[in-house]
């Protein structure tokens, strides 16, 4: 007999209600043990995970792009579970999860917590990269220490049943969202998989078996009718979703004309709390300076990666490059960018609607250049009617927006345009020569502080913020249900910081050895996540192996592969 949607949802919610009582009785050491078990299971089934991901994304077993699946799949869950376990150990021992992490004042009365590198291995593996979490204004270091821990500060006071509506693009998103509901929000979870990821169900059942067996988690498949039944079930207390703003609005206000009326009236159909990560139009600001030919080529590959990683199906994929119209090297940079887009490995379109979104972009911009299956749109303007600034293409489409001015004038205008004209606030990238940053001094620091984005990457990609387990990940705070932009709330945040505002990531302008020759103390070669990296799949598989069981003996093979990239 076929189980109906109602029966499936009722059974899941009833089991979770019983599981919530068990979760409330589960001690911090037992909760930490659960994380350790999930870590062990992830390590055991990592290969199976990546093989399933490759089939979904139509990648061959020898594809250099498989590195994306290792690092954004099992690696992310391994590091996330391990970091959360450290935070629980601190709470068990009467410490704050942030004890031992350097803090300093940040602009605007904020506090910055250095979250990466954390320990010797981080410093060796990603030498030259740093990440810090900034609190909201008015939160001092003492408050950060006192409040860190979130739901695990009062583990017996549970938060009910939460529903996670999983993403279909990056396959660690849903598992990490589950951990955040369990530990940060202290609630048991029903995870509704995106239908794209249904083939991952068997491996996720194996990884999360200890949580499923004890009633802390239920994994559910099905279409929109299942998701709707879950989120509106009276036994569900909260919802978290990853997707588009259109999907968010349909869930909260309803579909079609009725949904539009409800949104306009501010009368949501879903009245329970909902958090979300919704993407948007992410900018990359390229600050003019004097660059060498090697700099131009490397940073062009950097920008190409920001767009073409996962074929552009990333909430954080850069969609518009903002450059100075008065930069003497503008045309050379654009030439290198076109070449880098052309050199990037071709790949199948696996995400539904991709071809239609590309076709729509080309219809909107007849001047668009086709570079193989990719699209480059030059000549954008900071206009409220510029669809490329307000439409998340979620496809291999990249735009170029030119603004006038030298470094200082351009940067100030670029920050203003990105804040005011771009849809979404998930992440923004800035690329700037060290000499230019030094010349700008406090004006550069002010620009970083003024950008209203949840993750800001300086000479790095915001995707690294996603991969940093102890960093917060989400939109800039302040959005509402009727103007949700890139979403409400954060995830990841393995230090369980109570009031994060943004993550700031910094990287080297040049790879090693050129970095050393120019006075940058960075040993990192071309990052293995670059789409043009020849050994990215091997390096990132070995990095995942390291995350399974960190140790000095695992480092030489990683370095050897990375240096060949």
RODO-2510 file (C-alpha; in nm, 4 decimals, decimal comma):
residues 565
     n   res          X          Y          Z
     1     x     0,0000     0,0000     0,0000
     2     x     0,1342     0,3437    -0,0947
     3     x     0,2046     0,5721     0,1986
     4     x     0,0342     0,9076     0,1553
     5     x     0,2002     1,2439     0,2080
     6     x    -0,0091     1,2975     0,5204
     7     x     0,0913     0,9614     0,6653
     8     x     0,4605     1,0245     0,5927
     9     x     0,4579     1,3679     0,7555
    10     x     0,2480     1,2592     1,0542
    11     x     0,4779     0,9667     1,1262
    12     x     0,7900     1,1829     1,1001
    13     x     0,6608     1,4603     1,3262
    14     x     0,5295     1,2126     1,5849
    15     x     0,8657     1,0352     1,5977
    16     x     1,0476     1,3662     1,6340
    17     x     0,8197     1,4780     1,9157
    18     x     0,9236     1,1661     2,1045
    19     x     1,2836     1,2257     2,0014
    20     x     1,2714     1,5785     2,1410
    21     x     1,2136     1,4401     2,4879
    22     x     1,5178     1,2168     2,4456
    23     x     1,7245     1,5089     2,3123
    24     x     1,6344     1,7145     2,6213
    25     x     1,7715     1,4356     2,8403
    26     x     2,0893     1,3947     2,6381
    27     x     2,3960     1,5305     2,8176
    28     x     2,6625     1,7463     2,6581
    29     x     2,9143     1,4582     2,6526
    30     x     2,6563     1,2372     2,4790
    31     x     2,5800     1,5128     2,2286
    32     x     2,9501     1,5452     2,1579
    33     x     2,9724     1,1685     2,1122
    34     x     2,6951     1,1958     1,8529
    35     x     2,9068     1,4452     1,6579
    36     x     3,2039     1,2095     1,6791
    37     x     2,9891     0,9261     1,5417
    38     x     2,8684     1,1443     1,2539
    39     x     3,2315     1,2353     1,1838
    40     x     3,3354     0,8681     1,1749
    41     x     3,0453     0,7774     0,9473
    42     x     3,1197     1,0671     0,7122
    43     x     3,4795     0,9505     0,6826
    44     x     3,3680     0,5937     0,6187
    45     x     3,1193     0,6859     0,3459
    46     x     3,2959     0,9865     0,1866
    47     x     3,3817     0,7984    -0,1336
    48     x     3,0218     0,6812    -0,1713
    49     x     2,9047     1,0404    -0,1178
    50     x     3,1312     1,1780    -0,3910
    51     x     3,0402     0,9015    -0,6351
    52     x     2,6702     0,9772    -0,5874
    53     x     2,7378     1,3497    -0,6294
    54     x     2,9275     1,2839    -0,9520
    55     x     2,6329     1,0906    -1,0937
    56     x     2,3933     1,3728    -1,0058
    57     x     2,6192     1,6342    -1,1639
    58     x     2,7115     1,4159    -1,4629
    59     x     3,0847     1,4269    -1,3885
    60     x     3,3107     1,1467    -1,5059
    61     x     3,5222     0,9591    -1,2484
    62     x     3,8385     1,1248    -1,3831
    63     x     3,6973     1,4793    -1,3967
    64     x     3,9258     1,7474    -1,2467
    65     x     3,6062     1,9076    -1,1143
    66     x     3,5450     1,6252    -0,8665
    67     x     3,7526     1,8237    -0,6183
    68     x     3,4500     2,0513    -0,5820
    69     x     3,2458     1,7560    -0,4590
    70     x     3,5095     1,6418    -0,2084
    71     x     3,5535     1,9843    -0,0495
    72     x     3,1909     2,1039    -0,0603
    73     x     3,0620     1,7615     0,0421
    74     x     3,2226     1,5306     0,3002
    75     x     3,5088     1,7679     0,3848
    76     x     3,2658     2,0391     0,4956
    77     x     3,0671     1,8012     0,7139
    78     x     3,3831     1,6507     0,8648
    79     x     3,5220     1,9900     0,9648
    80     x     3,1832     2,1194     1,0780
    81     x     3,1198     1,8234     1,3077
    82     x     3,4727     1,8384     1,4503
    83     x     3,4510     2,2116     1,5225
    84     x     3,1127     2,1762     1,6917
    85     x     3,2498     1,8933     1,9047
    86     x     3,5281     2,1238     2,0266
    87     x     3,2691     2,3845     2,1238
    88     x     3,0703     2,1291     2,3222
    89     x     3,3844     2,0136     2,5000
    90     x     3,4515     2,3722     2,6048
    91     x     3,0989     2,4025     2,7479
    92     x     3,1356     2,0680     2,9289
    93     x     3,4501     2,1995     3,0970
    94     x     3,2902     2,5276     3,1982
    95     x     3,4671     2,7321     2,9331
    96     x     3,3315     2,9492     2,6526
    97     x     3,3625     2,8078     2,2990
    98     x     3,5525     3,1233     2,2018
    99     x     3,8134     3,0969     2,4778
   100     x     4,1567     3,0990     2,3176
   101     x     4,0395     3,2769     2,0021
   102     x     4,1968     3,6220     1,9609
   103     x     3,9551     3,9145     1,9616
   104     x     3,9979     4,2783     1,8760
   105     x     3,7782     4,5845     1,8290
   106     x     3,6342     4,6150     1,4780
   107     x     3,4921     4,9293     1,3134
   108     x     3,1581     5,0616     1,4346
   109     x     3,1753     4,9269     1,7880
   110     x     3,1953     4,5669     1,6708
   111     x     3,4195     4,2873     1,7958
   112     x     3,6208     4,0709     1,5557
   113     x     3,6935     3,7091     1,6519
   114     x     3,9798     3,5395     1,4661
   115     x     3,8365     3,2019     1,3653
   116     x     4,0887     3,0916     1,1022
   117     x     4,3590     2,9695     1,1093
   118     x     4,2859     2,7664     1,4195
   119     x     4,5924     2,5645     1,5070
   120     x     4,9051     2,4559     1,3274
   121     x     4,7404     2,2463     1,0585
   122     x     4,5165     2,5318     0,9379
   123     x     4,8175     2,7619     0,9209
   124     x     5,0105     2,5083     0,7133
   125     x     4,7342     2,3938     0,4800
   126     x     4,5991     2,7388     0,3928
   127     x     4,8947     2,9583     0,4733
   128     x     4,8208     3,3232     0,4064
   129     x     4,4415     3,2922     0,4426
   130     x     4,2588     3,4345     0,7433
   131     x     3,8971     3,4641     0,8540
   132     x     3,7297     3,6548     1,1329
   133     x     3,3711     3,6893     1,2487
   134     x     3,2474     4,0395     1,3267
   135     x     2,9703     4,0844     1,5794
   136     x     2,6896     4,3311     1,5459
   137     x     2,7631     4,6846     1,6698
   138     x     2,7749     4,7257     2,0470
   139     x     2,8749     4,3663     2,1293
   140     x     3,2035     4,3620     2,3212
   141     x     3,4454     4,0738     2,3772
   142     x     3,3098     3,9979     2,7248
   143     x     2,9582     3,9608     2,5840
   144     x     3,0858     3,7348     2,3056
   145     x     3,2420     3,5005     2,5625
   146     x     2,9400     3,5043     2,7914
   147     x     2,6826     3,4302     2,5192
   148     x     2,8698     3,1836     2,2978
   149     x     2,7093     2,8426     2,3065
   150     x     2,3541     2,9319     2,2009
   151     x     2,1202     2,6373     2,2597
   152     x     2,3889     2,4244     2,4198
   153     x     2,4116     2,6616     2,7152
   154     x     2,0705     2,5274     2,8271
   155     x     2,0529     2,1835     2,6644
   156     x     1,7437     2,0662     2,8532
   157     x     1,5446     2,3619     2,7164
   158     x     1,4755     2,2306     2,3667
   159     x     1,3341     2,4251     2,0741
   160     x     1,0799     2,1773     1,9443
   161     x     1,0757     2,0322     1,5927
   162     x     1,2426     2,2113     1,3035
   163     x     1,2057     2,1486     0,9312
   164     x     1,5036     2,1940     0,6994
   165     x     1,4227     2,2284     0,3304
   166     x     1,7460     2,1151     0,1704
   167     x     1,9396     2,2719    -0,1135
   168     x     1,9986     2,1032    -0,4481
   169     x     2,3320     2,2529    -0,5483
   170     x     2,5977     2,2071    -0,2768
   171     x     2,5569     1,8764    -0,1016
   172     x     2,6908     1,9665     0,2434
   173     x     2,4383     2,2483     0,2867
   174     x     2,1527     2,0332     0,4128
   175     x     2,3660     1,8185     0,6491
   176     x     2,5270     2,1291     0,8000
   177     x     2,1853     2,2928     0,8362
   178     x     2,0734     1,9852     1,0290
   179     x     2,3656     2,0213     1,2691
   180     x     2,2860     2,3897     1,3195
   181     x     1,9233     2,3143     1,4059
   182     x     2,0286     2,0400     1,6479
   183     x     2,3057     2,2284     1,8244
   184     x     2,2632     2,6037     1,7790
   185     x     1,8828     2,6017     1,7975
   186     x     1,8630     2,2890     2,0160
   187     x     1,5770     2,1328     1,8230
   188     x     1,5212     1,7981     1,6518
   189     x     1,4946     1,8010     1,2748
   190     x     1,2985     1,6781     0,9768
   191     x     1,5192     1,7190     0,6696
   192     x     1,3245     1,7327     0,3437
   193     x     1,5742     1,6636     0,0664
   194     x     1,5667     1,8604    -0,2553
   195     x     1,4573     1,6106    -0,5246
   196     x     1,7872     1,6695    -0,7062
   197     x     1,9681     1,5178    -0,4097
   198     x     1,7418     1,2155    -0,3569
   199     x     2,0211     0,9818    -0,4789
   200     x     2,2187     1,0907    -0,1703
   201     x     1,9538     0,9528     0,0652
   202     x     2,1265     0,6145     0,1229
   203     x     2,4614     0,7686     0,2158
   204     x     2,3024     1,0360     0,4371
   205     x     2,1052     0,7649     0,6174
   206     x     2,4329     0,5876     0,6936
   207     x     2,6101     0,9051     0,8066
   208     x     2,3275     1,0225     1,0341
   209     x     2,2208     0,6755     1,1517
   210     x     2,2936     0,7480     1,5234
   211     x     2,0699     1,0583     1,5149
   212     x     1,7966     0,8826     1,3180
   213     x     1,7935     0,5802     1,5509
   214     x     1,7423     0,7999     1,8569
   215     x     1,4635     1,0056     1,7005
   216     x     1,6621     1,3276     1,6628
   217     x     1,6395     1,3348     1,2826
   218     x     1,4120     1,2188     1,0040
   219     x     1,5113     1,2245     0,6364
   220     x     1,2205     1,2730     0,3967
   221     x     1,1971     1,2811     0,0179
   222     x     0,9207     1,4020    -0,2101
   223     x     0,7984     1,7024    -0,4010
   224     x     0,6632     2,0443    -0,3013
   225     x     0,3495     1,8899    -0,1526
   226     x     0,5625     1,7106     0,1080
   227     x     0,7529     2,0268     0,1935
   228     x     0,4309     2,2241     0,2267
   229     x     0,2730     1,9621     0,4517
   230     x     0,5817     1,9635     0,6734
   231     x     0,6208     2,3367     0,7208
   232     x     0,2513     2,3901     0,7907
   233     x     0,2153     2,0928     1,0257
   234     x     0,0999     2,2120     1,3699
   235     x     0,3649     1,9948     1,5359
   236     x     0,6473     2,1815     1,3610
   237     x     0,7887     2,4815     1,5456
   238     x     1,0360     2,6396     1,3014
   239     x     1,1565     2,6215     0,9421
   240     x     1,4914     2,6731     0,7721
   241     x     1,5341     2,6751     0,3952
   242     x     1,7984     2,7273     0,1314
   243     x     1,6881     2,8378    -0,2145
   244     x     1,5579     3,1426    -0,3952
   245     x     1,3639     3,4409    -0,2655
   246     x     1,0747     3,3353    -0,4902
   247     x     1,0583     2,9954    -0,3184
   248     x     1,0813     3,1634     0,0217
   249     x     0,7902     3,3934    -0,0607
   250     x     0,5787     3,1042    -0,1889
   251     x     0,6357     2,9175     0,1382
   252     x     0,5691     3,2185     0,3597
   253     x     0,2918     3,3987     0,1702
   254     x     0,1548     3,1401    -0,0723
   255     x     0,1817     3,1057    -0,4478
   256     x     0,0517     3,3167    -0,7352
   257     x    -0,1786     3,6130    -0,7000
   258     x    -0,2845     3,5145    -0,3498
   259     x     0,0768     3,5129    -0,2380
   260     x     0,1359     3,8553    -0,3889
   261     x    -0,1651     3,9958    -0,2048
   262     x    -0,0539     3,8405     0,1228
   263     x     0,2962     3,9788     0,0841
   264     x     0,1690     4,3271    -0,0004
   265     x    -0,0575     4,3175     0,3045
   266     x     0,2142     4,1742     0,5298
   267     x    -0,0064     3,8762     0,6226
   268     x     0,1997     3,5575     0,5916
   269     x     0,0342     3,2158     0,5711
   270     x     0,3307     3,0702     0,7589
   271     x     0,3356     3,2296     1,1012
   272     x     0,6062     3,0177     1,2665
   273     x     0,9703     3,1364     1,2674
   274     x     1,1605     3,0838     0,9429
   275     x     1,5294     3,1355     0,8711
   276     x     1,6799     3,1193     0,5239
   277     x     1,9820     3,1420     0,2967
   278     x     1,8716     3,2696    -0,0419
   279     x     2,1653     3,3825    -0,2512
   280     x     2,1433     3,6939    -0,4677
   281     x     2,3625     3,8876    -0,7092
   282     x     2,7138     3,8793    -0,5649
   283     x     2,9690     4,1392    -0,6784
   284     x     3,3443     4,1201    -0,7194
   285     x     3,5011     4,4640    -0,6888
   286     x     3,8354     4,4893    -0,8746
   287     x     4,0235     4,7920    -0,7396
   288     x     4,2514     4,9524    -1,0020
   289     x     4,6259     4,9363    -0,9484
   290     x     4,9522     4,8506    -1,1230
   291     x     4,9439     4,4771    -1,1874
   292     x     5,1966     4,2524    -1,3560
   293     x     5,0966     4,0248    -1,6436
   294     x     5,1044     3,7302    -1,4014
   295     x     4,8798     3,9215    -1,1597
   296     x     4,6267     3,9898    -1,4350
   297     x     4,6186     3,6240    -1,5381
   298     x     4,5942     3,4876    -1,1825
   299     x     4,3177     3,7237    -1,0736
   300     x     4,1241     3,6641    -1,3954
   301     x     4,1292     3,2926    -1,3101
   302     x     4,0203     3,3880    -0,9581
   303     x     3,7148     3,5741    -1,0900
   304     x     3,6359     3,2946    -1,3365
   305     x     3,6374     3,0504    -1,0442
   306     x     3,4062     3,2721    -0,8400
   307     x     3,1515     3,2431    -1,1219
   308     x     3,2128     2,8969    -1,2682
   309     x     3,2653     2,6831    -0,9572
   310     x     2,9791     2,4294    -0,9679
   311     x     2,8920     2,5789    -1,3092
   312     x     2,7557     2,8916    -1,1438
   313     x     2,4963     2,7007    -0,9385
   314     x     2,6095     2,8587    -0,6118
   315     x     2,4225     3,1073    -0,3971
   316     x     2,7581     3,2806    -0,3521
   317     x     2,8713     3,2714    -0,7155
   318     x     3,0018     3,6112    -0,8276
   319     x     2,7660     3,7450    -1,0929
   320     x     2,8940     4,0957    -1,1641
   321     x     3,2547     4,2169    -1,1831
   322     x     3,2795     4,5841    -1,0899
   323     x     3,5843     4,7528    -1,2435
   324     x     3,7111     5,1049    -1,3025
   325     x     3,6434     5,2501    -1,6461
   326     x     3,9567     5,4617    -1,5940
   327     x     4,1908     5,1738    -1,5065
   328     x     4,4696     5,1755    -1,7661
   329     x     4,4857     4,7941    -1,7469
   330     x     4,1126     4,7409    -1,7789
   331     x     4,1230     4,5955    -2,1309
   332     x     4,4144     4,3658    -2,0481
   333     x     4,2257     4,2346    -1,7479
   334     x     3,9094     4,1759    -1,9515
   335     x     4,1135     3,9939    -2,2164
   336     x     4,2557     3,7674    -1,9459
   337     x     3,9072     3,7157    -1,7995
   338     x     3,7666     3,6031    -2,1333
   339     x     4,0611     3,3677    -2,1761
   340     x     4,0204     3,2239    -1,8253
   341     x     3,6503     3,1600    -1,8835
   342     x     3,7393     2,9836    -2,2067
   343     x     4,0112     2,7704    -2,0396
   344     x     3,7890     2,6476    -1,7583
   345     x     3,6814     2,2845    -1,8054
   346     x     3,3482     2,2452    -1,9788
   347     x     3,0786     2,0633    -1,7860
   348     x     2,7164     1,9515    -1,8275
   349     x     2,4239     2,1612    -1,7121
   350     x     2,2706     1,9545    -1,4356
   351     x     2,0643     2,2109    -1,2469
   352     x     1,7051     2,2441    -1,3737
   353     x     1,6301     2,5549    -1,5785
   354     x     1,9928     2,6499    -1,6387
   355     x     1,9659     2,6688    -2,0164
   356     x     1,6482     2,8767    -1,9929
   357     x     1,8154     3,1237    -1,7561
   358     x     2,1148     3,1586    -1,9883
   359     x     1,8824     3,2142    -2,2843
   360     x     1,6936     3,4768    -2,0857
   361     x     2,0133     3,6622    -2,0043
   362     x     2,1149     3,6609    -2,3696
   363     x     1,7740     3,7921    -2,4744
   364     x     1,8029     4,0742    -2,2227
   365     x     2,1541     4,1579    -2,3414
   366     x     2,1983     4,1151    -2,7178
   367     x     2,5607     4,2319    -2,6796
   368     x     2,6411     3,9308    -2,4580
   369     x     2,9415     3,7256    -2,5657
   370     x     2,9144     3,3475    -2,5805
   371     x     3,2387     3,1873    -2,4611
   372     x     3,1611     2,8246    -2,5243
   373     x     2,8619     2,7490    -2,3020
   374     x     2,9416     3,0507    -2,0825
   375     x     2,8124     3,4050    -2,1222
   376     x     2,9898     3,7354    -2,0557
   377     x     2,7858     4,0562    -2,0492
   378     x     2,9806     4,3820    -2,0693
   379     x     2,8466     4,7347    -2,0554
   380     x     2,6285     4,7078    -1,7451
   381     x     2,5302     5,0301    -1,5691
   382     x     2,4300     5,1033    -1,2071
   383     x     2,0650     5,1367    -1,3013
   384     x     1,7653     5,0098    -1,1081
   385     x     1,6326     4,8671    -1,4359
   386     x     1,9529     4,6675    -1,5015
   387     x     1,8217     4,3124    -1,4771
   388     x     2,1693     4,1582    -1,4256
   389     x     2,1924     4,3445    -1,0930
   390     x     1,8545     4,2179    -0,9743
   391     x     1,8183     3,8689    -1,1232
   392     x     2,0149     3,5782    -0,9794
   393     x     2,0918     3,3811    -1,2951
   394     x     2,2185     3,0693    -1,1129
   395     x     2,3997     2,9699    -1,4309
   396     x     2,7348     3,0369    -1,6055
   397     x     2,6563     3,4034    -1,6786
   398     x     2,8941     3,6820    -1,5684
   399     x     2,8419     4,0570    -1,6065
   400     x     3,0861     4,3490    -1,6092
   401     x     2,9931     4,6871    -1,4607
   402     x     3,2254     4,9844    -1,5101
   403     x     3,2403     5,2850    -1,2784
   404     x     3,4660     5,5898    -1,3128
   405     x     3,7516     5,6990    -1,0929
   406     x     4,0923     5,6222    -0,9507
   407     x     4,1298     5,3671    -0,6723
   408     x     3,9840     5,5812    -0,3929
   409     x     3,6982     5,7353    -0,5905
   410     x     3,6139     5,4070    -0,7614
   411     x     3,6126     5,2005    -0,4410
   412     x     3,3845     5,4419    -0,2585
   413     x     3,1401     5,4464    -0,5494
   414     x     3,1585     5,0675    -0,5936
   415     x     3,0686     5,0077    -0,2280
   416     x     2,7725     5,2436    -0,2583
   417     x     2,6461     5,0810    -0,5790
   418     x     2,6834     4,7275    -0,4405
   419     x     2,4999     4,8237    -0,1234
   420     x     2,2178     5,0104    -0,2925
   421     x     2,1668     4,8572    -0,6361
   422     x     2,2537     4,4871    -0,6139
   423     x     1,9941     4,2295    -0,5134
   424     x     2,0964     4,0312    -0,2085
   425     x     2,3549     4,0598     0,0670
   426     x     2,5075     3,7118     0,0979
   427     x     2,8627     3,7894    -0,0105
   428     x     3,0934     4,0381    -0,1815
   429     x     3,4529     3,9991    -0,3024
   430     x     3,7231     4,2658    -0,3266
   431     x     4,0437     4,2188    -0,5253
   432     x     4,3153     4,4778    -0,4649
   433     x     4,6933     4,4955    -0,5045
   434     x     4,8734     4,5173    -0,1672
   435     x     5,0355     4,8450    -0,2726
   436     x     4,6942     4,9911    -0,3541
   437     x     4,5558     4,8761    -0,0205
   438     x     4,8493     5,0382     0,1559
   439     x     4,8002     5,3598    -0,0414
   440     x     4,4291     5,3702     0,0485
   441     x     4,5008     5,2951     0,4159
   442     x     4,2003     5,3638     0,6347
   443     x     3,9792     5,4221     0,3330
   444     x     4,0174     5,0591     0,2342
   445     x     3,9311     4,9388     0,5845
   446     x     3,6313     5,1718     0,5853
   447     x     3,5123     5,0260     0,2558
   448     x     3,5178     4,6733     0,4022
   449     x     3,3227     4,7950     0,7040
   450     x     3,0674     4,9795     0,4913
   451     x     2,9799     4,6831     0,2690
   452     x     2,6517     4,5351     0,3914
   453     x     2,7168     4,1692     0,3156
   454     x     2,7196     3,8575     0,5305
   455     x     3,0612     3,7483     0,4039
   456     x     3,3267     3,9758     0,2555
   457     x     3,6383     3,8296     0,0970
   458     x     3,9495     4,0393     0,0342
   459     x     4,1781     3,8788    -0,2261
   460     x     3,9898     3,5578    -0,1646
   461     x     3,6524     3,4114    -0,2622
   462     x     3,3583     3,4239    -0,0255
   463     x     3,3168     3,0502    -0,0887
   464     x     3,6095     3,0053     0,1492
   465     x     3,3876     3,1557     0,4179
   466     x     3,1375     2,8774     0,3513
   467     x     3,4147     2,6190     0,3947
   468     x     3,5339     2,7696     0,7256
   469     x     3,3390     2,5773     0,9890
   470     x     3,3875     2,8317     1,2682
   471     x     3,2768     3,1246     1,0518
   472     x     2,9155     3,2367     1,0344
   473     x     2,7362     3,1998     0,7014
   474     x     2,4281     3,3910     0,5942
   475     x     2,2924     3,7227     0,4758
   476     x     2,3700     4,0575     0,6322
   477     x     2,1270     4,1002     0,9242
   478     x     1,8178     4,3141     0,9081
   479     x     1,6037     4,1608     0,6352
   480     x     1,2326     4,1005     0,6866
   481     x     0,9793     3,8524     0,5529
   482     x     0,8506     4,1074     0,3028
   483     x     1,2011     4,2145     0,1923
   484     x     1,4008     3,9001     0,2501
   485     x     1,6884     3,9616     0,0045
   486     x     1,9497     3,6904     0,0856
   487     x     1,7676     3,5570     0,3875
   488     x     1,7339     3,5760     0,7643
   489     x     1,9698     3,4218     1,0200
   490     x     2,2992     3,2336     0,9911
   491     x     2,4266     2,8755     0,9839
   492     x     2,7659     2,6982     1,0309
   493     x     2,9043     2,9226     1,3109
   494     x     3,0546     2,6253     1,4949
   495     x     3,1711     2,8488     1,7823
   496     x     2,8004     2,9191     1,8413
   497     x     2,8579     3,2954     1,8548
   498     x     2,5356     3,4649     1,9624
   499     x     2,5281     3,7820     1,7520
   500     x     2,7415     3,7499     1,4368
   501     x     2,7028     4,0161     1,1732
   502     x     2,9508     3,9099     0,9048
   503     x     3,2535     3,7019     0,8228
   504     x     3,5609     3,8701     0,6716
   505     x     3,8014     3,6467     0,4781
   506     x     4,1436     3,7616     0,3599
   507     x     4,3875     3,5893     0,1252
   508     x     4,7123     3,6544    -0,0590
   509     x     4,7040     3,8661    -0,3743
   510     x     4,9573     3,6356    -0,5398
   511     x     5,0186     3,2612    -0,5088
   512     x     5,3455     3,1179    -0,3847
   513     x     5,6264     3,1475    -0,4860
   514     x     5,5466     3,4891    -0,6392
   515     x     5,3958     3,5997    -0,3083
   516     x     5,7284     3,5459    -0,1313
   517     x     5,9201     3,7275    -0,4042
   518     x     5,6987     4,0337    -0,3482
   519     x     5,7069     4,0410     0,0309
   520     x     5,3797     3,8580     0,1000
   521     x     5,4344     3,5921     0,3642
   522     x     5,2128     3,3284     0,2080
   523     x     5,3127     2,9745     0,1144
   524     x     4,9840     2,8919    -0,0637
   525     x     5,0153     2,8017    -0,4334
   526     x     4,7239     2,8378    -0,6746
   527     x     4,4208     2,7402    -0,4623
   528     x     4,2949     2,3901    -0,5392
   529     x     3,9381     2,5175    -0,5757
   530     x     4,0345     2,7249    -0,8818
   531     x     3,8500     2,5821    -1,1823
   532     x     4,1789     2,6022    -1,3748
   533     x     4,3733     2,3997    -1,1166
   534     x     4,5024     2,0821    -1,2840
   535     x     4,5298     1,8760    -0,9658
   536     x     4,2322     2,0139    -0,7729
   537     x     4,0500     1,6797    -0,7561
   538     x     4,3527     1,5001    -0,6095
   539     x     4,4438     1,7798    -0,3685
   540     x     4,0931     1,8204    -0,2316
   541     x     4,0411     1,4451    -0,1977
   542     x     4,3631     1,4293     0,0033
   543     x     4,2502     1,7290     0,2096
   544     x     3,9305     1,5391     0,2892
   545     x     4,1357     1,2346     0,3878
   546     x     4,3302     1,4624     0,6213
   547     x     4,0062     1,5910     0,7777
   548     x     3,9094     1,2308     0,8539
   549     x     4,2144     1,1829     1,0744
   550     x     4,4427     1,4891     1,0969
   551     x     4,8116     1,4166     1,1331
   552     x     5,1538     1,5300     1,0157
   553     x     5,2038     1,2213     0,7990
   554     x     4,9107     1,3224     0,5749
   555     x     5,0570     1,6640     0,4900
   556     x     5,3327     1,5836     0,2339
   557     x     5,0950     1,4223    -0,0222
   558     x     4,8629     1,7243     0,0023
   559     x     5,1491     1,9695    -0,0504
   560     x     5,2912     1,7669    -0,3393
   561     x     4,9597     1,7673    -0,5226
   562     x     4,8908     2,1336    -0,4464
   563     x     5,2277     2,2441    -0,5844
   564     x     5,1578     2,0633    -0,9121
   565     x     4,8284     2,2479    -0,9543
***
